């Protein structure tokens, strides 16, 4: 078992680590990889930033009833033509 990772593997572990699904050993290997790989450090930082933005955002969605009403109205308008 090697402590060295390919960048592809490091990115997969980074994604798992973000959602607390990576094992302790995977996290150790990832941190070691991030010491010497600038591209994977950037990937990790972007991942963390994106996650933080999604958690911070106050996204409002349209209620299901409104979506159904819009769909029905569109279908009615399309059949009139």
C-alpha positions as CSV (number, residue, x, y, z in Angstrom):
1,X,0.0,0.0,0.0
2,X,1.6,3.2,-1.2
3,X,1.2,6.7,0.4
4,X,1.6,8.2,-3.1
5,X,-1.6,8.9,-5.0
6,X,-2.3,9.8,-8.6
7,X,-4.1,13.0,-9.0
8,X,-7.3,11.2,-10.2
9,X,-7.4,9.2,-7.0
10,X,-6.6,12.3,-4.9
11,X,-9.6,14.1,-6.4
12,X,-11.9,11.1,-5.7
13,X,-10.7,11.0,-2.1
14,X,-11.1,14.8,-1.9
15,X,-14.8,14.4,-2.9
16,X,-15.3,11.7,-0.3
17,X,-13.5,13.7,2.4
18,X,-15.8,16.6,1.7
19,X,-18.8,14.5,2.7
20,X,-17.0,12.7,5.6
21,X,-16.9,9.4,3.6
22,X,-13.2,9.0,3.4
23,X,-11.3,6.7,5.7
24,X,-8.6,8.0,8.0
25,X,-5.9,6.5,5.9
26,X,-7.3,8.0,2.7
27,X,-7.3,11.4,4.4
28,X,-3.7,11.0,5.4
29,X,-2.7,10.1,1.9
30,X,-4.7,13.0,0.5
31,X,-3.0,15.5,2.8
32,X,0.4,14.1,1.9
33,X,-0.5,14.5,-1.8
34,X,-1.7,18.0,-1.3
35,X,1.7,19.0,0.1
36,X,3.4,18.5,-3.2
37,X,0.6,18.9,-5.8
38,X,-0.5,22.4,-6.5
39,X,-3.3,21.4,-8.9
40,X,-5.0,19.1,-6.4
41,X,-4.7,21.8,-3.7
42,X,-6.5,24.2,-6.1
43,X,-9.2,21.5,-6.8
44,X,-9.7,21.0,-3.0
45,X,-10.0,24.7,-2.4
46,X,-12.5,25.1,-5.2
47,X,-14.5,22.1,-3.8
48,X,-14.6,23.6,-0.3
49,X,-15.6,27.0,-1.6
50,X,-18.4,25.5,-3.7
51,X,-19.7,23.5,-0.8
52,X,-19.7,26.6,1.5
53,X,-21.6,28.6,-1.1
54,X,-24.3,26.0,-1.5
55,X,-24.7,25.7,2.3
56,X,-24.8,29.5,2.7
57,X,-27.2,30.1,-0.2
58,X,-30.9,30.7,0.6
59,X,-32.3,28.9,-2.5
60,X,-36.1,29.1,-2.8
61,X,-37.9,26.7,-5.1
62,X,-41.3,26.9,-6.6
63,X,-44.0,24.8,-4.9
64,X,-45.1,21.7,-6.7
65,X,-48.6,22.9,-7.1
66,X,-47.4,26.0,-8.9
67,X,-45.3,23.9,-11.3
68,X,-48.3,21.7,-12.1
69,X,-50.5,24.8,-12.7
70,X,-47.9,26.3,-15.1
71,X,-47.5,23.0,-17.0
72,X,-51.3,22.7,-17.4
73,X,-51.7,26.2,-18.6
74,X,-48.9,25.8,-21.1
75,X,-50.5,22.6,-22.4
76,X,-53.8,24.4,-22.8
77,X,-52.2,27.3,-24.7
78,X,-50.4,24.9,-27.0
79,X,-53.6,22.9,-27.8
80,X,-55.4,26.2,-28.7
81,X,-53.0,26.8,-31.6
